[in-house]
Amino acid sequence: MKKPILILTLLIAVYSCTQKPQTQIAPWVPYDESAQLAENADHDSARMRFRLIQSQVRDKNHMLATISAQLKDFSPEDYQRLTPLILEQSIPVVQGHILEKKLTYKELTQWFLYRIALYENDPNTMLNAVIAINPTAVEEARQRDKKRTDADHPIYGIPVLVKDNVNVAGMPASAGAWLLKDNQAPDAEIIQNIKAKGGIILGKTNLSEWANYLFTGGPNGFSAVGGQTLNAYGRRIYDTGGSSSGSGVAMAANFAMAAIGTETSGSILSPSGKSSLVGLKPTVGLLSTSGIIPLSSTLDTPGPMTRCVVDNAILLSAMGGNVPGPESLKTASLEGVRFGVIKPFLADSLYRLAESRIVALGGVTVEFDPIPVDLTGFGDLLSADMKADLPRYLEEFAEAAVTARSIEEIIAFNREDSLLRIPYGQAIFEEMAQVSLSADELASLRERLQSEGRRFFDTPMEAHRLDAILSIDNLTAGQAAVAKYPCITVPMGYNQAGPTGITFVAKSNREAFLLEIACAYEQATRARKLPE
């Protein structure tokens, strides 16, 4: 990640009559991106052949003004002074700094706001990862400083970014769609839980529009509202993964202490792997989806995306997951744990290395050939669910100005200005409109797919007495999705495609176990590196 230069187009330090340096933010000026688009036109990956980078819908200056208003007493010198205390640090370490009075929650929040503006206001470093900022974040942090107690949850006072398909009061919940770009809705249940424990919602992150269920063949991380999310490890070089692209990139770039993503099939695992993060997709049903713009009520779940396992456990707990506290991770071990190794994946040298490291740490590995399973109808399940679930969400949470409520009405709305609203088309929505399943057919499809997904994992687990299956990024996310099994991905290393992760899959409600083995692997390997 290229380091921005503090010049007039970025953050400007000015001095008041008391010589106290203050921060002002220069206006964002849209730039000519035609040369960048031309450079990517022959990228090896079709997903990286962008049609747009900058949003044609959102005025970035609104976000920058919201940041500027909260940095009146924060200077570039403050940012430099605090950087060693915050950059790449875990939540427990930062809480320790606050306990020792080296740092305050207010300064912590301002440091992240400054960093977001520093990178997102420069055409040479912008990532399009953050698309909205909480206008009261710093004031909330001030209050946390006043009311802190020793009994607080570890999330207390910690700035968290949230994927923009999750309702947060005071900021739009758009799913990246032009239709919902101004729609305000009350807090989702997981946001209520975080706030009740003292967490601070810092802002909203970009995503693949409608959770990557709008068009086919286009890039991950694009939305009409947010523009094209860019990978911090290589802007316009590496894919961001999706659909929680902005949450992944924002965490890689150290724009918050933790972030929330959502997953139907791979949407936490994929961007976490691509941004060298720890991403947990919980057992479906562990966390509430109330107040989250749906793709599939059958498979949707929110989940934490963080730079380390201990932070992942803390955010999962704050969101409503019943898991042990971070203290339990200190004794995590792989000794005697039995792992299934998928033979075709051994062609990946980093996967082979991960297996050898697990064995060196006392784990037992069994290599196996995966059985074939029948996931036909998976797309029909998603389409049938979204066709019913999205209108229900809109009836409950959409404001009166949002007049398109059904899939057919949204398709017609998008066609009114297709270049602005759907530059990559809406093929999936158009196919969705044609899907028609009876209640019995849908129930039968759900049951069959879940049985097939579980058979994929249960067969080797029972045959070889396995505790977990080893995968890569989101390569078995579809099977885990329909099985409703939890997965956690941890940084594994870097290859020609950028960062990649080792993914652990276990049976339902084994999040605590997954966090423990992920922590043991992470502590022994330390594969994550800060983007350059």
C-alpha positions as CSV (number, residue, x, y, z in Angstrom):
1,M,0.0,0.0,0.0
2,K,1.7,3.2,-1.2
3,K,2.4,5.7,1.5
4,P,0.5,9.0,0.9
5,I,2.3,12.3,1.0
6,L,1.0,15.2,3.2
7,I,0.5,17.8,0.5
8,L,-2.3,20.3,-0.2
9,T,-4.5,17.6,-1.8
10,L,-4.5,15.6,1.4
11,L,-4.4,16.7,5.0
12,I,-3.1,20.1,5.8
13,A,-1.8,21.2,9.2
14,V,-2.6,24.8,10.1
15,Y,-1.6,26.7,13.2
16,S,-4.0,28.7,15.4
17,C,-2.9,31.7,17.4
18,T,-1.8,29.3,20.2
19,Q,0.4,27.5,17.7
20,K,-1.6,24.3,18.3
21,P,-1.5,22.3,15.0
22,Q,-4.9,21.4,13.6
23,T,-6.0,19.2,10.8
24,Q,-7.9,20.5,7.8
25,I,-8.9,18.2,4.9
26,A,-8.7,19.5,1.3
27,P,-11.7,18.8,-0.9
28,W,-11.7,15.6,-3.0
29,V,-11.4,16.3,-6.7
30,P,-12.5,13.6,-9.1
31,Y,-9.7,12.6,-11.5
32,D,-9.5,11.2,-15.0
33,E,-9.3,7.5,-14.5
34,S,-9.3,6.5,-18.2
35,A,-5.6,5.6,-18.2
36,Q,-6.0,3.3,-15.2
37,L,-9.0,1.6,-16.8
38,A,-6.9,1.1,-20.0
39,E,-4.1,-0.4,-18.1
40,N,-6.4,-2.9,-16.5
41,A,-8.2,-3.7,-19.8
42,D,-5.9,-6.7,-20.5
43,H,-5.5,-7.9,-16.9
44,D,-5.0,-11.7,-16.6
45,S,-8.2,-11.8,-14.5
46,A,-11.4,-10.8,-16.1
47,R,-12.6,-9.6,-12.7
48,M,-9.9,-7.0,-12.7
49,R,-10.9,-5.4,-16.0
50,F,-12.7,-2.5,-14.5
51,R,-15.2,-0.2,-16.2
52,L,-15.2,2.3,-13.3
53,I,-13.1,3.0,-10.2
54,Q,-14.6,6.2,-8.7
55,S,-18.2,6.2,-7.6
56,Q,-20.5,8.2,-9.9
57,V,-23.1,8.4,-7.2
58,R,-21.4,9.3,-3.9
59,D,-19.9,12.6,-3.1
60,K,-16.7,11.7,-1.1
61,N,-16.5,15.2,0.3
62,H,-19.5,14.5,2.5
63,M,-17.5,11.7,4.2
64,L,-14.4,13.9,4.4
65,A,-16.4,16.8,5.9
66,T,-17.7,14.4,8.6
67,I,-14.1,13.4,9.4
68,S,-12.8,16.9,9.4
69,A,-15.4,18.1,11.9
70,Q,-14.1,15.5,14.3
71,L,-10.4,16.3,13.9
72,K,-10.3,20.0,15.0
73,D,-8.0,19.2,17.9
74,F,-6.0,16.4,16.3
75,S,-2.8,17.1,14.4
76,P,-0.4,15.3,12.0
77,E,2.0,15.2,15.0
78,D,-0.6,13.4,17.1
79,Y,-1.0,10.9,14.3
80,Q,2.7,10.2,14.2
81,R,3.0,10.0,18.0
82,L,0.2,7.5,18.3
83,T,1.1,5.3,15.4
84,P,3.3,2.9,17.3
85,L,0.6,2.4,19.9
86,I,-2.1,1.6,17.4
87,L,-0.9,0.4,14.0
88,E,-1.3,-3.4,13.7
89,Q,-1.9,-3.7,17.4
90,S,-4.5,-6.1,18.9
91,I,-7.5,-5.0,20.9
92,P,-6.0,-6.3,24.2
93,V,-2.8,-4.4,23.5
94,V,-4.6,-1.2,22.8
95,Q,-6.8,-1.6,25.9
96,G,-3.6,-2.0,27.8
97,H,-2.2,1.3,26.5
98,I,-5.5,3.0,27.5
99,L,-5.3,1.5,31.0
100,E,-1.7,2.8,31.2
101,K,-2.9,6.2,30.1
102,K,-0.7,6.2,27.0
103,L,-3.8,6.6,24.8
104,T,-7.5,7.5,25.1
105,Y,-10.5,6.2,23.2
106,K,-10.9,9.7,21.7
107,E,-7.4,9.7,20.4
108,L,-7.8,6.1,19.1
109,T,-10.9,7.1,17.2
110,Q,-9.3,10.2,15.8
111,W,-6.2,8.3,14.7
112,F,-8.4,6.0,12.5
113,L,-10.4,8.9,11.1
114,Y,-7.2,10.7,10.2
115,R,-5.8,7.6,8.6
116,I,-8.9,7.0,6.5
117,A,-8.8,10.6,5.2
118,L,-5.0,10.4,4.6
119,Y,-5.4,7.4,2.3
120,E,-8.9,7.8,0.8
121,N,-8.3,11.4,-0.2
122,D,-5.4,10.7,-2.5
123,P,-6.0,9.3,-6.0
124,N,-2.7,7.4,-5.7
125,T,-3.5,5.6,-2.5
126,M,-7.3,5.5,-2.3
127,L,-8.9,2.1,-1.7
128,N,-12.7,3.0,-1.8
129,A,-13.0,0.9,1.3
130,V,-14.9,3.3,3.6
131,I,-17.9,5.0,2.3
132,A,-19.6,6.6,5.3
133,I,-18.4,7.9,8.7
134,N,-20.4,8.1,12.0
135,P,-20.7,11.9,12.7
136,T,-20.7,11.3,16.5
137,A,-17.8,8.7,16.7
138,V,-15.4,11.0,18.5
139,E,-18.0,12.3,20.9
140,E,-19.0,8.7,21.7
141,A,-15.3,8.0,22.4
142,R,-15.1,11.0,24.7
143,Q,-18.0,9.5,26.7
144,R,-16.2,6.1,26.8
145,D,-13.2,7.8,28.3
146,K,-15.3,9.3,31.1
147,K,-17.2,6.1,31.9
148,R,-14.6,3.3,31.6
149,T,-14.6,0.6,34.3
150,D,-12.6,-2.5,35.0
151,A,-15.7,-4.6,34.2
152,D,-16.1,-3.4,30.6
153,H,-16.3,-5.9,27.7
154,P,-13.0,-5.8,25.7
155,I,-15.0,-4.2,22.8
156,Y,-15.6,-1.1,25.0
157,G,-14.4,2.1,23.3
158,I,-13.1,0.1,20.2
159,P,-13.9,1.6,16.8
160,V,-15.6,-0.9,14.5
161,L,-16.4,-0.6,10.8
162,V,-19.5,-2.2,9.4
163,K,-20.4,-3.6,5.9
164,D,-23.0,-1.4,4.2
165,N,-25.7,-4.0,4.1
166,V,-26.0,-3.9,7.9
167,N,-28.4,-1.2,9.4
168,V,-26.6,1.4,11.6
169,A,-28.7,4.3,12.8
170,G,-27.5,7.7,11.5
171,M,-25.9,6.3,8.3
172,P,-27.5,4.8,5.2
173,A,-27.8,1.1,4.7
174,S,-27.5,0.8,0.9
175,A,-26.1,-2.7,0.0
176,G,-24.2,-0.5,-2.4
177,A,-27.3,0.1,-4.5
178,W,-28.4,3.4,-6.0
179,L,-31.9,2.6,-4.9
180,L,-31.0,2.7,-1.2
181,K,-28.2,5.2,-1.2
182,D,-30.0,7.6,1.2
183,N,-32.1,5.1,3.1
184,Q,-31.9,5.3,6.9
185,A,-32.8,2.4,9.1
186,P,-32.5,1.6,12.9
187,D,-29.7,-0.4,14.3
188,A,-29.5,-4.1,13.4
189,E,-29.5,-6.4,16.4
190,I,-25.8,-7.1,16.2
191,I,-25.1,-3.4,16.2
192,Q,-27.4,-3.0,19.2
193,N,-25.3,-5.7,21.0
194,I,-22.0,-4.0,20.2
195,K,-23.2,-0.6,21.3
196,A,-24.6,-2.0,24.5
197,K,-21.1,-3.3,25.3
198,G,-19.6,0.1,24.6
199,G,-18.2,-0.5,21.1
200,I,-18.1,2.5,18.7
201,I,-19.4,2.2,15.2
202,L,-16.8,4.2,13.2
203,G,-18.4,4.0,9.8
204,K,-19.6,1.8,6.8
205,T,-17.6,-0.1,4.3
206,N,-18.0,-0.7,0.6
207,L,-19.1,-4.1,-0.7
208,S,-19.9,-6.0,-3.9
209,E,-23.4,-4.6,-4.6
210,W,-26.3,-6.6,-3.2
211,A,-23.8,-9.0,-1.6
212,N,-22.3,-10.0,-5.0
213,Y,-25.7,-11.1,-6.3
214,L,-26.5,-8.6,-9.1
215,F,-24.3,-9.2,-12.1
216,T,-22.1,-12.0,-13.5
217,G,-18.4,-11.8,-14.6
218,G,-17.7,-8.4,-13.2
219,P,-15.3,-7.4,-10.4
220,N,-15.5,-8.1,-6.8
221,G,-15.9,-5.1,-4.6
222,F,-17.8,-2.8,-7.0
223,S,-21.0,-1.0,-6.0
224,A,-22.8,1.9,-7.6
225,V,-22.6,3.8,-4.3
226,G,-19.0,3.0,-3.3
227,G,-17.2,2.6,-6.6
228,Q,-14.5,0.0,-7.0
229,T,-12.8,-1.3,-3.9
230,L,-9.1,-1.8,-4.4
231,N,-6.8,-4.3,-2.7
232,A,-4.4,-2.7,-0.2
233,Y,-1.7,-5.2,-1.2
234,G,-1.8,-4.2,-4.8
235,R,-4.2,-1.6,-6.1
236,R,-5.6,-2.7,-9.5
237,I,-3.2,-5.8,-9.3
238,Y,-5.0,-8.2,-6.9
239,D,-8.6,-9.1,-6.5
240,T,-10.3,-7.9,-3.2
241,G,-12.6,-10.9,-3.0
242,G,-16.2,-10.3,-2.1
243,S,-18.7,-9.5,-1.1
244,S,-17.3,-8.0,2.2
245,S,-14.6,-6.4,0.1
246,G,-14.5,-3.0,1.9
247,S,-14.4,-4.6,5.3
248,G,-11.4,-6.7,4.2
249,V,-9.5,-3.9,2.6
250,A,-10.2,-1.5,5.5
251,M,-8.8,-3.9,8.0
252,A,-5.8,-4.7,5.9
253,A,-5.1,-0.9,5.7
254,N,-5.6,-0.4,9.5
255,F,-8.7,1.8,9.1
256,A,-10.3,0.4,12.3
257,M,-9.7,-2.1,15.1
258,A,-12.2,-4.6,13.7
259,A,-14.8,-4.9,11.0
260,I,-18.1,-6.7,10.4
261,G,-18.8,-8.7,7.2
262,T,-21.6,-10.9,6.1
263,E,-21.5,-14.3,4.3
264,T,-23.9,-16.3,2.3
265,S,-21.3,-18.3,0.5
266,G,-17.7,-17.2,0.8
267,S,-18.3,-13.4,1.4
268,I,-16.3,-13.3,4.6
269,L,-13.7,-16.0,3.8
270,S,-12.8,-14.7,0.3
271,P,-12.0,-11.1,1.2
272,S,-10.4,-12.1,4.4
273,G,-8.0,-14.4,2.5
274,K,-7.3,-11.7,-0.1
275,S,-6.5,-9.1,2.6
276,S,-4.4,-11.4,4.9
277,L,-7.0,-11.3,7.7
278,V,-8.7,-13.6,10.2
279,G,-12.3,-14.0,9.0
280,L,-14.9,-16.1,10.8
281,K,-18.1,-17.4,9.2
282,P,-20.2,-18.6,12.1
283,T,-22.7,-21.4,12.2
284,V,-25.8,-20.1,10.5
285,G,-28.2,-18.9,13.2
286,L,-25.5,-18.2,15.9
287,L,-25.8,-14.5,15.2
288,S,-28.9,-12.5,14.5
289,T,-29.6,-11.3,10.9
290,S,-32.3,-8.9,12.0
291,G,-31.7,-5.5,10.3
292,I,-29.3,-6.9,7.7
293,I,-30.2,-6.5,4.0
294,P,-30.8,-10.2,3.0
295,L,-29.6,-12.4,0.2
296,S,-30.8,-15.7,1.6
297,S,-32.5,-16.2,4.9
298,T,-31.5,-19.8,4.7
299,L,-27.7,-19.2,4.6
300,D,-26.9,-15.6,5.6
301,T,-24.8,-14.8,8.6
302,P,-22.8,-11.8,9.8
303,G,-19.3,-12.4,11.1
304,P,-16.1,-10.7,12.4
305,M,-13.1,-9.8,10.2
306,T,-9.9,-8.8,12.1
307,R,-6.2,-8.8,11.9
308,C,-5.7,-11.4,14.6
309,V,-7.6,-14.3,16.2
310,V,-8.0,-12.7,19.6
311,D,-9.7,-9.7,18.1
312,N,-12.0,-12.0,16.1
313,A,-13.1,-13.7,19.3
314,I,-13.8,-10.3,21.0
315,L,-15.9,-9.0,18.2
316,L,-17.8,-12.3,17.8
317,S,-18.6,-12.1,21.5
318,A,-19.7,-8.5,21.2
319,M,-22.0,-9.3,18.3
320,G,-23.8,-11.9,20.4
321,G,-21.8,-15.0,19.9
322,N,-21.5,-17.1,23.1
323,V,-17.8,-17.9,23.0
324,P,-15.1,-17.9,25.8
325,G,-13.1,-14.7,26.4
326,P,-9.7,-14.0,24.9
327,E,-8.0,-15.4,28.0
328,S,-8.9,-18.9,26.9
329,L,-6.9,-18.5,23.8
330,K,-3.6,-18.2,25.7
331,T,-3.4,-22.0,26.1
332,A,-4.5,-22.9,22.6
333,S,-2.7,-25.9,21.1
334,L,-2.8,-28.1,18.1
335,E,-1.5,-31.1,20.0
336,G,-3.5,-34.2,19.1
337,V,-6.0,-32.3,17.0
338,R,-6.9,-34.4,13.9
339,F,-7.1,-32.5,10.6
340,G,-8.4,-33.6,7.2
341,V,-6.2,-32.5,4.3
342,I,-7.8,-32.3,0.8
343,K,-5.5,-34.0,-1.6
344,P,-6.2,-31.9,-4.7
345,F,-5.3,-28.8,-2.7
346,L,-1.8,-30.1,-2.1
347,A,-0.8,-28.7,-5.5
348,D,-0.7,-25.4,-3.6
349,S,2.8,-25.1,-2.0
350,L,1.5,-22.8,0.8
351,Y,-1.1,-25.4,1.7
352,R,1.6,-28.1,1.8
353,L,3.7,-25.9,4.0
354,A,0.7,-25.2,6.3
355,E,0.2,-29.0,6.7
356,S,3.8,-29.5,7.6
357,R,3.6,-26.7,10.2
358,I,0.5,-28.2,11.7
359,V,2.3,-31.6,12.1
360,A,5.3,-29.8,13.6
361,L,2.9,-28.3,16.2
362,G,1.6,-31.7,17.3
363,G,-1.4,-31.9,15.0
364,V,-2.3,-35.1,13.1
365,T,-3.1,-34.8,9.4
366,V,-5.0,-37.3,7.2
367,E,-4.9,-36.7,3.5
368,F,-8.1,-37.7,1.6
369,D,-9.9,-37.3,-1.7
370,P,-13.1,-35.4,-1.4
371,I,-16.3,-37.1,-2.3
372,P,-18.4,-35.6,-5.1
373,V,-21.6,-34.0,-4.0
374,D,-24.6,-32.5,-5.9
375,L,-25.1,-28.8,-5.3
376,T,-27.3,-28.3,-8.3
377,G,-30.1,-25.8,-7.5
378,F,-27.8,-23.7,-5.2
379,G,-28.5,-20.6,-7.4
380,D,-32.2,-21.3,-7.4
381,L,-32.2,-21.4,-3.6
382,L,-30.4,-18.1,-3.4
383,S,-32.8,-16.5,-5.9
384,A,-35.9,-17.9,-4.4
385,D,-34.9,-16.7,-1.0
386,M,-33.8,-13.2,-2.1
387,K,-37.0,-12.8,-4.2
388,A,-39.0,-13.2,-1.0
389,D,-36.6,-11.9,1.7
390,L,-35.6,-8.6,0.1
391,P,-39.2,-7.3,-0.3
392,R,-39.9,-8.2,3.3
393,Y,-36.8,-6.3,4.5
394,L,-37.8,-3.3,2.4
395,E,-41.4,-3.3,3.7
396,E,-39.9,-3.2,7.2
397,F,-37.0,-0.8,6.8
398,A,-37.3,1.2,3.6
399,E,-38.4,4.8,3.8
400,A,-41.3,6.1,1.8
401,A,-39.0,7.5,-0.9
402,V,-37.9,4.0,-1.8
403,T,-40.8,3.0,-4.0
404,A,-39.4,-0.1,-5.7
405,R,-40.0,-3.0,-3.4
406,S,-40.1,-6.2,-5.5
407,I,-37.3,-7.7,-7.6
408,E,-39.3,-6.8,-10.7
409,E,-39.7,-3.2,-9.6
410,I,-36.0,-2.9,-8.7
411,I,-35.0,-4.2,-12.2
412,A,-37.3,-1.6,-13.8
413,F,-35.9,1.1,-11.6
414,N,-32.3,0.2,-12.5
415,R,-33.1,0.3,-16.2
416,E,-34.2,3.9,-16.0
417,D,-30.5,4.9,-15.8
418,S,-28.5,1.7,-16.4
419,L,-25.1,3.4,-17.0
420,L,-25.3,5.0,-13.5
421,R,-27.2,2.4,-11.5
422,I,-26.0,-0.9,-13.1
423,P,-22.8,-0.4,-15.2
424,Y,-22.1,-4.1,-15.1
425,G,-25.8,-5.0,-15.8
426,Q,-28.2,-7.0,-13.6
427,A,-28.2,-10.4,-15.1
428,I,-28.6,-12.2,-11.8
429,F,-31.6,-10.1,-10.8
430,E,-33.2,-10.7,-14.2
431,E,-32.7,-14.5,-13.9
432,M,-34.0,-14.3,-10.3
433,A,-37.3,-12.7,-11.6
434,Q,-37.9,-15.9,-13.6
435,V,-37.4,-18.3,-10.6
436,S,-40.6,-19.7,-9.3
437,L,-40.5,-22.4,-6.6
438,S,-43.4,-23.6,-4.5
439,A,-43.0,-23.7,-0.7
440,D,-42.6,-27.5,-0.9
441,E,-40.1,-27.3,-3.7
442,L,-38.0,-24.7,-1.8
443,A,-38.1,-26.7,1.4
444,S,-37.1,-29.9,-0.4
445,L,-34.2,-28.0,-2.1
446,R,-33.0,-26.6,1.2
447,E,-33.0,-30.1,2.8
448,R,-31.2,-31.8,-0.1
449,L,-28.5,-29.1,-0.3
450,Q,-27.9,-29.2,3.4
451,S,-27.6,-33.0,3.3
452,E,-25.1,-32.8,0.5
453,G,-23.0,-30.1,2.1
454,R,-22.8,-32.0,5.4
455,R,-22.0,-35.3,3.5
456,F,-19.0,-33.5,1.9
457,F,-17.5,-32.8,5.3
458,D,-19.0,-35.6,7.5
459,T,-17.9,-38.5,5.3
460,P,-14.1,-37.9,5.8
461,M,-14.6,-36.6,9.4
462,E,-16.3,-39.8,10.5
463,A,-14.1,-42.1,8.4
464,H,-10.9,-40.7,9.9
465,R,-12.1,-39.3,13.2
466,L,-11.3,-35.8,12.2
467,D,-11.8,-32.7,14.3
468,A,-11.6,-30.2,11.4
469,I,-11.0,-30.0,7.6
470,L,-8.3,-27.8,6.1
471,S,-9.2,-25.7,3.1
472,I,-8.0,-22.6,1.3
473,D,-9.7,-19.2,1.4
474,N,-13.3,-19.9,0.1
475,L,-12.6,-23.0,-2.0
476,T,-15.1,-25.1,0.0
477,A,-17.3,-22.2,1.1
478,G,-20.3,-23.4,-1.0
479,Q,-20.3,-26.8,0.7
480,A,-19.9,-25.1,4.2
481,A,-22.7,-22.7,3.3
482,V,-25.3,-25.2,2.6
483,A,-24.1,-27.4,5.5
484,K,-24.4,-24.3,7.7
485,Y,-21.0,-25.2,9.2
486,P,-18.6,-22.6,10.7
487,C,-15.3,-21.8,9.1
488,I,-12.3,-19.6,10.0
489,T,-9.6,-18.4,7.7
490,V,-6.1,-17.3,8.9
491,P,-3.3,-15.8,6.9
492,M,-1.2,-18.5,5.3
493,G,1.2,-16.5,3.1
494,Y,1.5,-14.7,-0.2
495,N,1.7,-16.0,-3.8
496,Q,1.4,-14.6,-7.3
497,A,-2.2,-13.8,-6.7
498,G,-1.5,-11.9,-3.5
499,P,-2.4,-12.9,0.1
500,T,-4.1,-16.3,0.8
501,G,-5.4,-18.0,3.9
502,I,-5.7,-21.4,5.5
503,T,-9.3,-22.2,6.3
504,F,-10.4,-24.5,9.1
505,V,-13.9,-26.0,8.9
506,A,-15.7,-27.8,11.7
507,K,-19.2,-29.0,12.6
508,S,-22.0,-26.7,13.9
509,N,-21.5,-24.6,17.0
510,R,-17.8,-25.3,17.3
511,E,-16.7,-21.6,17.0
512,A,-14.7,-21.8,20.3
513,F,-12.8,-24.8,19.0
514,L,-12.1,-23.1,15.7
515,L,-10.8,-19.9,17.4
516,E,-8.5,-22.0,19.6
517,I,-6.9,-23.9,16.7
518,A,-6.7,-20.8,14.5
519,C,-5.0,-19.0,17.4
520,A,-2.5,-21.8,17.9
521,Y,-1.7,-21.8,14.1
522,E,-1.5,-18.0,14.0
523,Q,0.8,-17.7,17.0
524,A,3.2,-20.2,15.5
525,T,3.3,-18.9,11.9
526,R,2.7,-15.1,12.1
527,A,2.1,-15.0,8.4
528,R,0.3,-11.6,8.2
529,K,2.3,-8.6,6.9
530,L,1.3,-5.0,6.7
531,P,0.7,-3.8,3.1
532,E,3.6,-1.8,1.8
